[in-house]
Amino acid sequence: MDPATLAGLILLIGIVVLLALGVPIAVAIGLPSAVATIAILGAENASLTTSQRVFTGINSFTLLAIPFFVLAGVLMNNGGIAGRLVDAAKVLVGRMPGSLAQTNVMANAMFGSVSGAAVASAAAVGSAMAPRQEQEGYERDFSAAVNVASAPSGMLIPPSNTFIVYSLVSSTSVAALFLAGYGPGILWTLACMTMVYLHARKRPELRAVGRVTFAQALLTIWRAVPSLLMIVIVVGGILAGVFTPTESAAIAVLYCLVLGFAYRMLKVKDLPGILLEATRTTAIVMLLVGVSSAMSWVMSFARIPNLISDLLLGLTDNPTTVLILMMVILLVVGTFMDPTPAILIFTPIFLPIAVDFGIDPIHFGTVIVFNLCVGTITPPVGNVLFIGARVAELRIESVVRRLVPFFAALLVMLFIVVFVPEVSMWLPTVLGLVDGGG
C-alpha cells in the first residue's frame, strides 16, 4: 500500500473511531493526523512537520480577533449588557403574540450581534428569560426550545468568530463575510419568530401583560443604545477602513470593559475569573485550529479532497444536486462536530467544487455557516442545545421534541440562503466589497 493511501486510511478510520468513543474533538483530529504523518515521513520528521503545521495554523494576525471577541462576550455576560438587551427586545416585540418568547428570540439576535457567540447568548439570555416565561405560563420545554433555536443567529449576525475562521481558510474578506451574514441571520430570526407566533395562536393566554408607555419605551431603548453601539463601532470601523477585524475585536474588549464598569456590574476583583474563562474558550478554539491545520496537510498529501470532489462530480454534474449533497453532508457533520473544525476540514474540500459551479466564495461561506449553525442545536453533540437545556434544568429529550418545528422552519430558510444568493450577496455588493451576486 502506498504511503498516501495508508495515511488517508489512518486519518479517516482514526477520526471516526475516536469520535465514536467520545474522545474530545481536538484529540480525535490531532492523534490520527500525527500517526498518519509518521506513516508518510517517519517518526523523526513527522514530529517536526506536525509541530510546524500546528504552529503555522494558529500563527495568523486575523485569528487574533477570536480571543478578543471571546473576551468581549464574557465581559458582556458579566457586565449587565444582557439584561439591558432583553429589556430593549421586550419593547420592540412586546405586543406580539407570545411576547415573552418573541422577546427571547429578539434578545438572542441582539446579544449575538454584539458577542458573536451562540453558547454565550443561550446562557445569558436563557438565564434571564426562563423565570419570566415560566411565571407567565409558558411550558419550560417550549421556552428552552425557543432559546436554543434562536441563539445561533449570533453566529451569522456579525461580529462572528465562525466567519473569521472561514475567512482564514478561504482567503476571503472578513468585512464582506460580516455583511453577508446579516441576511441569513435575519432569516434565522424570522423563522424562530414565525414558529413562536404559530404556537401563540394556539395559546391565546400567552399575550403581553401590561402596557409600556412611550416614555418608558424610549428610556429602555436609550439604556440599551450604548450596548448596541458596539455593532456600529466594530462593523462600521472595519468597513470604513479605520481598523482591521483584529483591531476592532480589541476595541470591542475595551468598550465592553468600560460599559461593565459604567453599569457598575463589573469589579476589578472579577477580572481574573473573566480572563480565565475567556482563556479556556480561546485555548480550545486555537487547539482545534492548530490540529486541523496538521490534518489538512495529511488530507492534501492523501488527495482526500480530490477524491471526494471526484466522487461528488461522478454522481452528477448538476449544480443543484451537488449543492444539495454538500448541504446534506454538512448537516450530518454538524450533528457531531463543532463549527470551527468542520469549517477547517470541509471548506478546502467543498469550496473548489462550489467555485467551479460559479458560486461566490462569500455566498458559500454563509451556506456553510448556516448549515453548521443547525448542527449546534442538534443532538448528539449540539453545544447550544446542551447549554440551553442545562439553563432550563431540563433533559435534552424534552427540549428536542419541542425543537422539531423550528428545525423544519430553519431548513426552509437554509434552502432560501443556498438558492437565493442575493440574500447573502446584496449588502456586500451594494457596499462594493464584492463584484457581483455570486
C-alpha positions in Angstrom: 0.0 0.0 0.0 1.4 3.4 -1.0 2.0 6.0 1.8 -0.7 8.3 0.6 -3.4 5.6 0.8 -2.2 4.4 4.1 -2.2 7.9 5.6 -5.7 8.5 4.3 -7.0 5.3 5.9 -5.3 6.0 9.2 -6.7 9.5 9.3 -10.3 8.6 8.4 -10.6 5.4 10.5 -8.8 7.1 13.4 -11.1 10.1 13.5 -14.3 8.0 13.1 -13.3 5.5 15.8 -12.1 8.2 18.3 -15.3 10.3 17.8 -17.4 7.2 18.3 -15.6 6.5 21.6 -16.4 10.1 22.8 -12.8 11.4 22.7 -12.5 15.2 22.6 -12.6 16.5 19.1 -9.2 18.1 19.2 -7.6 14.7 20.2 -9.8 12.9 17.7 -8.3 15.1 14.9 -4.8 15.6 16.2 -3.8 12.0 17.2 -4.7 10.3 13.8 -3.1 13.3 12.0 0.2 12.7 13.9 0.1 8.9 13.3 -0.7 9.4 9.6 2.2 11.9 9.3 4.5 9.2 10.8 3.3 6.8 8.2 4.3 9.3 5.5 7.6 10.8 6.8 8.8 8.5 9.7 8.8 9.4 13.4 11.6 12.0 13.5 10.5 14.1 10.5 6.8 13.6 11.4 7.2 15.2 14.8 8.9 18.3 13.3 6.3 18.6 10.5 3.3 18.2 12.7 4.5 20.8 15.2 5.3 23.2 12.3 1.8 22.7 10.9 0.1 23.3 14.2 2.1 26.5 14.8 1.5 27.7 11.2 -2.2 27.1 11.6 -2.5 29.5 14.6 0.2 31.9 13.5 -2.3 34.4 12.0 -2.9 38.0 12.7 -6.6 37.6 11.7 -7.1 34.8 14.2 -6.1 37.2 17.0 -9.6 38.5 16.6 -11.1 35.3 18.1 -9.6 35.6 21.6 -10.6 39.3 21.8 -14.2 38.6 20.7 -14.4 35.7 23.1 -13.2 38.0 25.9 -15.7 40.7 24.8 -18.5 38.1 25.0 -17.5 37.0 28.5 -17.4 40.7 29.6 -20.9 41.2 28.2 -22.2 38.2 30.2 -20.8 39.7 33.4 -21.2 43.3 32.6 -25.0 43.8 32.7 -25.4 44.1 29.0 -27.6 41.0 28.5 -30.3 42.4 30.8 -30.5 45.7 29.0 -30.7 44.0 25.6 -33.5 41.8 26.9 -35.4 44.9 28.1 -34.9 46.6 24.7 -36.1 43.4 22.9 -39.2 43.3 25.0 -40.1 46.9 24.0 -39.6 46.0 20.3 -41.7 42.8 20.2 -43.6 43.0 23.5 -47.1 43.5 21.9 -46.8 40.4 19.6 -48.5 37.1 20.4 -46.2 35.1 22.6 -44.5 38.3 23.6 -42.0 36.8 26.1 -40.9 34.1 23.7 -40.6 36.7 20.9 -38.5 38.7 23.3 -36.2 35.7 23.8 -35.7 35.4 20.1 -35.1 39.1 19.6 -32.8 39.3 22.6 -30.7 36.4 21.3 -30.3 38.1 17.9 -29.3 41.4 19.6 -27.0 39.8 22.1 -25.4 37.6 19.4 -24.9 40.7 17.2 -22.6 42.1 19.8 -21.0 39.0 21.1 -20.9 36.6 18.1 -21.2 33.6 20.4 -24.3 31.3 20.3 -23.4 29.5 23.5 -22.9 32.7 25.5 -26.2 34.1 24.1 -28.1 30.9 25.1 -26.7 31.0 28.6 -27.1 34.8 29.2 -30.5 35.3 27.6 -31.9 32.0 28.7 -31.0 32.6 32.3 -32.7 36.0 32.1 -35.8 34.9 30.2 -36.6 31.4 31.6 -38.0 32.5 35.0 -40.1 35.3 33.4 -41.6 32.9 30.9 -42.4 30.3 33.5 -44.3 32.9 35.6 -46.4 33.8 32.6 -47.5 30.3 31.9 -45.0 29.2 29.2 -44.1 25.5 29.2 -40.5 25.2 30.3 -39.6 22.8 27.5 -41.1 25.2 24.9 -39.2 28.2 26.4 -36.0 26.2 26.3 -36.6 25.3 22.7 -37.2 28.9 21.7 -33.9 29.9 23.5 -31.9 27.1 21.9 -33.3 27.6 18.4 -32.8 31.4 18.3 -29.3 31.5 19.9 -27.3 30.6 16.8 -28.4 33.7 15.0 -25.5 35.4 16.6 -23.1 33.1 14.7 -24.5 34.7 11.5 -25.0 38.3 12.5 -21.6 40.0 12.8 -19.2 40.0 14.5 -18.9 36.2 14.1 -15.9 34.0 15.0 -17.1 31.4 12.6 -16.8 33.8 9.7 -13.3 34.7 10.8 -12.3 31.1 10.7 -13.9 30.6 7.3 -12.1 33.8 6.0 -8.7 32.3 7.1 -9.3 29.0 5.3 -10.9 30.5 2.1 -8.8 33.7 1.9 -11.9 35.9 1.6 -12.7 39.3 3.1 -13.8 39.3 6.7 -15.7 42.5 6.1 -17.6 41.1 3.2 -18.4 37.9 5.2 -19.7 40.0 8.1 -22.0 41.9 5.8 -23.1 38.8 4.0 -24.2 37.3 7.4 -26.9 39.9 8.0 -29.4 38.4 5.5 -29.1 34.8 6.7 -29.1 35.9 10.3 -32.3 37.9 9.9 -33.9 34.9 8.1 -32.9 32.7 11.0 -34.5 35.1 13.5 -37.7 35.4 11.4 -38.0 31.6 11.2 -37.9 31.4 15.0 -40.4 34.3 15.4 -42.8 32.7 13.0 -42.8 29.4 15.0 -43.4 31.3 18.2 -46.3 33.2 16.6 -47.9 30.0 15.3 -47.6 28.4 18.8 -49.0 31.6 20.5 -52.1 31.5 18.2 -53.0 28.2 19.8 -52.4 29.6 23.3 -54.2 33.0 23.4 -53.4 33.4 27.0 -49.7 33.9 26.1 -50.1 37.5 25.3 -48.4 40.7 26.5 -49.1 41.6 30.1 -49.2 45.3 30.9 -48.5 48.2 28.6 -45.3 50.2 28.3 -45.8 53.9 27.9 -44.0 55.7 25.1 -41.7 57.4 27.6 -40.8 54.1 29.3 -40.1 52.5 25.9 -37.8 55.4 24.9 -35.9 55.1 28.2 -35.5 51.4 27.8 -34.2 51.7 24.3 -31.9 54.5 25.4 -30.4 52.4 28.1 -29.5 49.7 25.6 -28.1 52.1 23.0 -24.5 52.0 24.4 -24.5 48.2 24.2 -25.8 48.2 20.6 -23.4 51.0 19.7 -20.6 48.4 19.7 -22.0 47.0 16.4 -21.6 50.4 14.8 -18.0 50.7 16.2 -16.9 47.2 15.2 -18.5 46.6 11.9 -18.6 50.3 10.9 -14.9 50.7 11.7 -13.9 47.7 9.6 -16.0 48.9 6.6 -14.6 52.4 6.9 -11.1 51.1 6.9 -10.3 52.7 10.2 -9.1 49.4 11.7 -8.7 45.7 10.9 -11.1 43.0 12.2 -8.4 42.1 14.8 -8.1 45.7 15.9 -11.9 46.0 16.0 -12.0 43.0 18.4 -9.5 44.6 20.7 -11.6 47.8 20.7 -14.7 45.7 21.5 -13.0 44.4 24.6 -12.1 47.9 25.8 -15.6 49.1 25.0 -17.3 46.2 27.0 -14.9 46.8 29.9 -15.8 50.5 30.0 -19.5 49.6 29.8 -19.3 47.0 32.5 -17.7 49.4 34.9 -20.1 52.2 33.9 -23.1 49.9 34.6 -21.4 49.0 38.0 -21.8 45.3 37.2 -18.0 44.7 36.9 -15.5 44.9 39.6 -11.7 44.7 39.4 -11.8 41.5 41.5 -14.0 39.9 38.8 -11.4 40.3 36.0 -9.1 37.3 36.8 -12.1 35.0 36.6 -13.3 36.6 33.4 -9.8 36.3 31.8 -9.6 32.7 32.9 -12.9 31.8 31.3 -12.0 33.6 28.1 -8.6 31.9 28.0 -10.2 28.4 28.4 -12.5 29.0 25.5 -9.8 30.5 23.3 -7.4 27.7 24.1 -10.0 25.2 22.8 -10.6 27.1 19.6 -6.9 27.6 18.9 -6.1 24.0 19.6 -8.8 22.9 17.1 -7.4 25.3 14.5 -3.8 24.0 15.0 -4.6 20.3 14.8 -6.9 20.9 11.9 -4.0 22.5 10.0 -2.0 19.4 10.6 -4.9 17.2 9.4 -5.3 19.4 6.3 -1.7 18.7 5.4 -2.3 14.9 5.6 -5.5 15.2 3.6 -3.8 17.1 0.9 -1.0 14.5 0.7 -3.5 11.7 0.6 -5.5 13.6 -2.0 -8.7 13.2 0.0 -10.3 16.5 -1.2 -9.7 15.4 -4.8 -11.2 12.0 -4.1 -14.3 13.5 -2.5 -14.6 16.0 -5.3 -14.4 13.3 -8.0 -16.9 11.2 -6.1 -19.5 14.0 -6.0 -19.0 15.1 -9.6 -19.1 11.4 -10.6 -22.6 11.1 -9.1 -23.9 14.1 -11.0 -22.8 17.3 -12.8 -26.0 19.1 -11.9 -25.1 22.2 -9.7 -28.3 22.0 -7.8 -27.9 18.3 -7.0 -24.2 18.8 -6.0 -25.2 21.7 -3.7 -27.9 19.6 -2.0 -25.4 16.7 -1.5 -23.0 19.1 0.1 -25.7 20.5 2.3 -26.8 17.1 3.5 -23.1 16.2 4.3 -22.7 19.4 6.3 -25.9 18.9 8.1 -24.9 15.4 9.2 -21.3 16.6 10.1 -22.7 19.4 12.1 -24.6 17.0 14.4 -21.4 15.6 15.8 -18.7 18.2 15.1 -18.4 21.8 16.3 -18.5 24.5 13.6 -14.8 25.5 13.9 -13.2 22.1 13.0 -16.0 21.4 10.5 -15.2 24.7 8.6 -11.4 23.9 8.7 -11.9 20.4 7.4 -14.7 20.8 4.8 -14.1 24.3 3.3 -10.9 23.1 1.4 -12.9 20.2 0.1 -16.2 21.8 -0.9 -15.1 25.4 -1.8 -13.3 24.5 -5.1 -16.3 22.5 -6.2 -18.6 25.4 -5.4 -16.4 27.9 -7.3 -16.3 25.6 -10.3 -20.1 25.8 -10.4 -19.9 29.6 -10.3 -20.8 30.1 -6.6 -19.2 33.1 -4.9 -16.9 32.1 -2.0 -18.6 34.8 0.2 -22.0 33.3 -0.5 -20.7 29.8 0.0 -19.3 30.9 3.4 -22.8 31.8 4.6 -24.1 28.5 3.3 -21.5 26.5 5.3 -22.0 28.6 8.5 -25.9 28.4 8.3 -25.6 24.6 7.8 -23.3 24.2 10.8 -25.4 26.5 13.0 -28.2 24.0 12.6 -25.8 21.4 14.0 -25.2 23.4 17.1 -28.8 22.8 18.2 -29.0 19.2 17.0 -28.1 16.1 19.1 -25.9 14.3 19.8 -23.2 17.0 20.2 -25.0 20.3 19.8 -23.3 22.6 22.3 -26.1 25.2 22.2 -28.7 22.5 22.8 -26.9 21.2 25.9 -26.3 24.7 27.3 -30.0 25.7 26.7 -31.2 22.5 28.3 -28.9 23.0 31.3 -30.0 26.6 31.8 -33.7 25.4 31.8 -32.8 22.4 34.0 -34.4 20.0 31.6 -33.5 16.8 29.9 -32.3 17.0 26.3 -35.1 14.8 25.0 -37.8 17.1 26.2 -36.2 20.1 24.5 -35.5 18.3 21.2 -39.2 17.3 21.0 -40.2 20.9 21.0 -37.4 21.9 18.6 -38.8 19.8 15.7 -41.0 22.7 14.2 -38.0 25.0 14.5 -35.8 22.6 12.6 -38.4 22.5 9.8 -38.6 26.3 9.6 -34.8 26.6 9.6 -34.3 24.1 6.8 -36.7 26.1 4.7 -34.6 29.2 5.4 -31.4 27.2 4.6 -32.8 26.4 1.1 -33.5 30.1 0.6 -30.0 31.0 1.6 -28.5 28.4 -0.7 -30.6 29.0 -3.8 -31.2 32.8 -3.5 -27.7 34.2 -3.4 -29.0 37.7 -3.1 -29.9 37.1 0.5 -26.2 37.0 1.3 -24.7 39.0 -1.5 -26.9 42.0 -1.7 -25.4 44.0 1.1 -21.7 43.4 0.4 -22.4 44.0 -3.3 -24.1 47.3 -2.7 -21.3 48.5 -0.5 -18.7 47.5 -3.1 -17.0 44.7 -1.2 -17.7 42.1 -3.9 -18.2 42.4 -7.7 -21.5 40.6 -8.2 -24.2 38.5 -6.7 -22.4 35.2 -6.9 
